[in-house]
Amino acid sequence: MKRRLKGMTWDHARGFDPLQKGVPLFVAEHPDYEIEWTRRSLRDFGVQPVEVLAEQYDLIVIDHPFCGRAKATNCLLDLKPLFPAAFFAMLEKESVGPSTRSYYYGGGIWGLPTDAASQVASYRPDLLKALGFDHPPKTWSEVLALGAAARKAGKWIGLPSVQSDAACLVATLSANLGKPISPDTDYLLLPDVFAEVLDYLDQLRPFCHPKSTERNPIHTYDAMAAGDEIVYVPFGFGYTNYSRAGVKVPIHYTTIAGPGEDPAAGAILGGAGAAISANCKDVEAAVAYLTWMHQPEHQAGAYYRNGGQPGLRSAWTNAEDDRDSGFFFSGTLETLDKAYLRPRFDGFIAAFEHPGELVHRYLAGDGITRNEIIRSSNETYARARAAAKA
């Protein structure tokens, strides 16, 4: 009898292809298994209730802020008792920045680091050179200088700032300034810190492509590769898919250059982790499959070759993968290692999406005031914290 597992991941070549294309490799070693992967939109990956998915699937690829919700609803299995301690020790040693521990919450482990990412910077080297720049910005003043030069030449910088990404801009800038959003306060950011973040976003606005507020990172990189308007993106989740050998117009990736004391620090952590539903029909089979999927040799090998952005450090430091990715891994690893891990308490996601909506509106110029943004964001966060503590 076949051992069947149904999995749900997210709809992008980076999220779906390495899982789907990896199934035949696993089944070749385990012929009694049958594994089916389905995908949901990137937007749903960030906001769709994980407990709803857990009713339908054995395996779910999650965003780590869902850990608090998983613990509160018991919709995912705590992985800690299901895998040997040596396996988690390996994952901790292999962690890219805080990726492995991003799934540790409330005494449990709710996911495995399948995919690692943070906000990073990106650029078109040919367009940079045409503007007289021999390297991407390393400081905030250099970001602004590049933005001014781009506009003078009729070009732009890109700033992905749809709702979710606008929230991430706030998180990255505040963390880069050394004043991050905390899970232990009853406000999102102190008013003066929030105002400072908005000041820095205002410094970028004159240089940003007019469609920035309509685009997430994928849309931004698509536009960057399809035309010659966008020279540089200071903050956006990185995707190796756009820098790999063979792409028609390669995009290069590098560390962020924020206004804080350490320009490369504080980028909000992203990535994706594989979890096991509390309704999983065959937990033993799920453990065997996920153990195989998270072996260093698979992550640096077939997982990367099939379009994945590995979650394990040995893949990020693999010289062959680095060359093939246009030096994506070596170019961004410093920022990953210094990434900011956002709160994960139950209710955080909605409380984080709210300021994202407000800042998105602000960047789009719809007339919302700074005071409205700061007051409403902090009130919403306070309510979420109170509910989490109740």
C-alpha positions in Angstrom: 0.0 0.0 0.0 1.2 3.5 -0.9 2.2 5.9 1.8 0.6 9.1 0.6 1.4 12.7 1.6 -0.2 15.9 0.4 1.8 19.1 0.7 1.0 22.8 0.2 3.7 25.3 -0.7 3.8 28.7 -2.4 3.4 29.6 -6.1 6.8 30.5 -7.5 9.5 28.5 -9.2 11.6 28.9 -6.0 8.8 27.6 -3.8 7.3 24.8 -6.0 9.8 23.5 -8.4 12.4 22.1 -6.0 9.8 20.3 -4.1 7.8 18.9 -7.1 11.0 18.0 -9.0 12.5 16.4 -6.0 9.7 14.0 -5.5 10.9 11.5 -8.1 14.3 11.5 -6.5 12.9 10.6 -3.1 10.4 8.0 -4.6 13.3 6.3 -6.4 14.7 5.5 -2.9 11.3 5.0 -1.3 9.0 3.4 -4.0 6.1 2.9 -1.6 5.7 6.7 -1.3 3.3 9.0 -3.2 3.8 12.7 -2.6 1.7 15.5 -4.2 2.5 19.2 -3.9 0.0 22.0 -4.4 0.7 25.8 -4.3 -0.9 29.0 -3.1 -0.2 32.6 -3.9 2.7 34.5 -2.3 0.1 36.8 -0.7 -1.7 33.8 0.8 1.6 32.3 1.9 2.0 35.4 4.2 -1.6 35.8 5.5 -3.8 32.7 4.9 -4.6 31.0 8.3 -2.4 28.0 8.7 -5.1 26.2 10.7 -7.3 26.1 7.6 -4.6 24.6 5.5 -3.8 22.1 8.2 -7.3 20.6 7.8 -6.5 19.6 4.2 -2.8 18.9 4.0 -0.2 16.7 5.6 2.8 19.0 4.9 2.7 22.8 4.8 5.4 25.2 3.8 4.9 28.1 6.2 6.2 31.6 6.9 7.8 31.6 10.4 5.5 34.3 11.9 2.8 31.6 11.9 4.6 29.8 14.7 2.6 31.6 17.4 -0.6 30.7 15.7 0.4 27.1 15.3 1.1 26.8 19.0 -2.1 28.6 20.0 -4.3 26.4 17.8 -2.3 23.1 17.9 -2.8 22.9 14.1 0.8 21.9 13.5 2.8 19.2 15.2 5.7 20.2 17.4 8.6 18.7 15.5 10.9 18.5 18.6 9.9 15.0 19.7 9.6 13.7 16.2 13.2 14.1 15.0 16.5 13.1 16.8 18.4 15.8 18.7 21.3 15.3 16.3 19.2 16.4 13.4 18.3 19.7 15.0 21.9 20.1 16.1 22.9 19.8 12.4 20.2 22.3 11.4 21.4 24.8 14.0 25.0 24.4 12.8 23.8 24.8 9.2 21.6 27.9 9.9 21.7 30.8 7.6 21.5 33.7 10.1 18.5 33.1 12.4 16.6 30.9 9.9 16.7 27.6 11.9 15.6 29.2 15.2 12.9 31.3 13.5 10.7 28.1 13.7 11.5 27.7 17.5 8.7 29.2 19.5 7.1 28.7 22.9 9.2 25.7 23.7 8.3 23.9 20.4 9.7 23.6 16.9 7.1 24.2 14.2 9.0 24.1 11.0 12.3 23.2 9.4 14.5 25.7 7.4 13.7 24.7 3.9 14.4 28.0 2.2 16.4 31.0 3.5 15.9 34.7 2.6 15.9 38.2 3.9 15.5 41.6 2.4 18.7 42.4 0.4 19.7 44.9 -2.2 19.9 44.3 -6.0 21.2 46.0 -9.1 21.8 45.9 -12.8 25.6 46.1 -13.1 25.4 47.3 -16.7 23.1 50.2 -15.8 25.2 51.0 -12.7 28.3 51.2 -14.8 26.6 53.5 -17.4 25.9 55.9 -14.5 29.6 55.9 -13.6 29.3 53.7 -10.5 31.8 50.8 -10.2 30.1 49.1 -7.3 26.7 49.1 -5.6 26.0 51.3 -2.6 27.6 50.4 0.7 26.2 53.3 2.7 23.0 55.2 2.9 24.5 58.3 1.4 25.7 56.3 -1.6 22.1 55.0 -2.0 20.8 58.5 -2.2 23.7 59.5 -4.6 22.8 56.6 -6.9 19.1 57.5 -6.8 19.9 61.1 -7.8 22.2 60.0 -10.6 19.5 57.6 -11.8 16.9 60.3 -12.0 19.2 62.7 -13.8 19.6 60.0 -16.4 15.9 59.3 -16.6 16.1 56.1 -14.7 14.8 55.0 -11.2 15.5 52.9 -8.2 12.8 50.3 -7.3 11.2 49.9 -3.9 8.8 47.0 -3.6 6.1 48.4 -1.4 2.7 46.6 -1.7 1.1 46.2 1.7 3.3 43.3 3.0 6.5 44.7 1.7 5.7 48.2 3.1 5.5 46.6 6.5 8.8 44.9 5.9 10.4 48.2 5.0 9.4 49.6 8.4 10.8 46.5 10.1 14.1 46.6 8.3 14.7 50.3 8.7 13.9 50.3 12.4 16.1 47.2 13.0 18.9 48.7 11.0 18.7 51.8 13.2 19.0 49.5 16.3 15.4 50.1 17.4 13.5 47.0 16.1 9.9 46.0 16.5 9.8 43.9 19.7 7.5 41.1 20.8 7.8 42.5 24.4 6.4 46.0 24.0 2.8 47.3 23.7 3.6 49.5 20.8 5.0 48.8 17.3 7.6 51.5 17.4 8.1 54.6 19.6 6.7 57.6 17.8 10.1 59.2 17.3 11.5 56.0 15.9 8.5 55.5 13.5 8.9 59.1 12.4 12.6 58.5 11.7 11.8 55.5 9.6 9.3 57.6 7.6 11.9 60.3 7.2 14.3 57.7 5.5 11.5 56.4 3.3 10.7 60.1 2.3 14.4 60.4 1.3 13.9 57.5 -1.2 10.6 58.5 -2.6 11.8 61.1 -5.2 14.0 58.4 -6.8 11.5 55.5 -6.7 9.8 54.2 -9.9 6.2 55.4 -10.0 4.9 51.8 -10.0 6.9 50.7 -6.9 3.8 50.7 -4.6 2.1 48.3 -7.0 4.9 45.8 -7.0 6.2 43.1 -4.8 9.8 41.9 -5.2 8.9 39.4 -8.0 7.1 42.1 -10.0 10.0 44.5 -9.4 12.7 42.0 -10.6 10.5 41.1 -13.6 10.4 44.8 -14.6 14.1 45.2 -13.8 15.0 42.3 -16.2 12.5 43.3 -18.9 13.5 46.9 -19.3 16.3 49.4 -18.5 14.3 51.7 -16.2 15.3 50.3 -12.8 19.0 50.5 -11.8 18.9 49.5 -8.1 16.6 48.1 -5.4 17.7 49.0 -1.8 15.4 46.6 0.0 13.6 43.6 -1.4 13.5 39.8 -0.6 16.2 38.1 -2.7 15.5 35.5 -5.4 18.4 33.5 -6.9 16.1 32.8 -9.9 17.0 36.2 -11.4 20.8 36.0 -11.0 21.5 32.5 -12.2 23.7 31.5 -15.2 21.7 31.6 -18.4 19.2 34.2 -17.5 18.9 36.8 -20.3 19.3 39.9 -18.2 21.0 39.0 -14.9 20.3 40.9 -11.7 23.0 41.0 -9.1 22.3 40.9 -5.3 24.3 42.4 -2.5 24.0 43.5 1.1 21.6 46.2 2.1 23.0 49.7 2.7 20.8 51.2 5.5 21.2 54.4 7.5 22.3 52.7 10.7 25.7 52.2 12.2 26.1 48.9 10.5 24.6 49.5 7.0 24.3 45.7 6.2 22.4 44.8 9.4 18.8 44.5 10.4 17.2 43.2 7.2 13.9 41.4 8.0 14.3 37.7 7.8 12.1 35.8 5.3 12.4 32.3 4.0 10.1 29.3 4.2 9.9 26.2 6.4 8.3 22.8 6.1 5.8 21.9 8.8 3.7 18.8 9.6 0.0 19.2 10.0 -1.7 17.9 13.2 -4.0 16.1 10.8 -1.2 14.3 8.9 -2.3 10.8 8.0 1.2 9.3 8.2 3.6 11.2 10.5 6.3 8.6 10.2 6.3 9.0 6.4 6.4 12.8 6.8 9.4 12.7 9.1 11.3 10.4 6.7 10.6 12.7 3.7 11.5 15.9 5.5 14.6 14.4 6.9 15.7 13.5 3.4 14.7 17.0 2.1 16.8 18.8 4.7 20.1 16.9 4.2 23.0 19.3 3.2 23.9 17.3 0.1 20.3 17.5 -1.2 20.0 21.2 -0.4 23.3 22.1 -2.1 22.5 19.7 -5.0 19.2 18.9 -6.5 17.2 21.3 -4.4 19.3 24.2 -5.7 19.5 22.9 -9.3 15.7 22.6 -9.4 15.3 26.3 -8.7 15.3 26.4 -4.9 16.9 28.9 -2.5 18.3 26.5 0.1 17.8 26.8 3.8 21.1 25.3 4.8 24.5 27.1 5.1 26.5 24.5 3.3 24.5 25.3 0.2 25.1 29.0 0.6 28.9 28.5 0.9 29.0 25.9 -1.9 31.4 27.5 -4.5 29.7 25.8 -7.5 26.2 27.0 -6.5 27.6 30.5 -5.8 29.1 30.8 -9.2 26.0 29.5 -10.9 23.8 32.0 -8.9 25.9 35.0 -10.1 27.5 35.1 -6.6 24.1 35.6 -5.0 25.0 33.6 -1.9 28.4 35.2 -1.1 27.0 38.6 -2.1 24.2 38.6 0.4 25.3 36.2 3.2 26.5 39.0 5.5 23.0 40.5 5.5 21.4 37.1 6.1 23.7 36.5 9.0 22.7 39.9 10.5 19.0 39.6 9.7 16.2 40.7 12.1 13.8 38.1 13.4 10.4 39.6 13.7 7.9 38.7 16.5 5.9 35.5 16.1 3.2 35.7 18.8 -0.4 34.8 17.8 -2.0 37.9 16.3 1.3 39.5 15.1 0.6 38.9 11.4 -2.6 41.0 11.3 -1.0 43.6 13.6 2.0 43.8 11.1 -0.2 43.9 8.0 -2.0 47.0 9.3 0.9 49.4 9.3 1.9 47.9 6.0 -1.4 49.0 4.5 -1.0 52.5 6.0 2.6 53.0 4.9 1.7 51.7 1.5 -1.0 54.4 1.3 1.5 57.0 2.5 4.1 56.0 -0.2 1.4 56.0 -2.8 0.5 59.6 -1.8 -3.1 59.1 -0.8 -3.0 61.8 1.9 -2.8 59.8 5.1 -0.8 61.7 7.7 2.3 60.5 9.6 0.4 60.9 12.9 -2.4 58.7 11.7 0.0 56.0 10.6 1.9 56.1 13.9 -1.2 56.3 16.2 -3.2 53.6 14.4 -0.2 51.2 14.0 0.6 51.4 17.7 -3.0 51.1 18.8 -3.4 48.0 16.6 -0.2 46.4 17.9 -1.2 47.1 21.6 -4.5 45.3 21.0 -2.8 42.4 19.5 -0.3 42.1 22.3 -3.1 42.3 24.9 -5.0 39.6 23.2 -1.9 37.4 23.0 -1.3 37.8 26.7 -5.0 37.2 27.7 
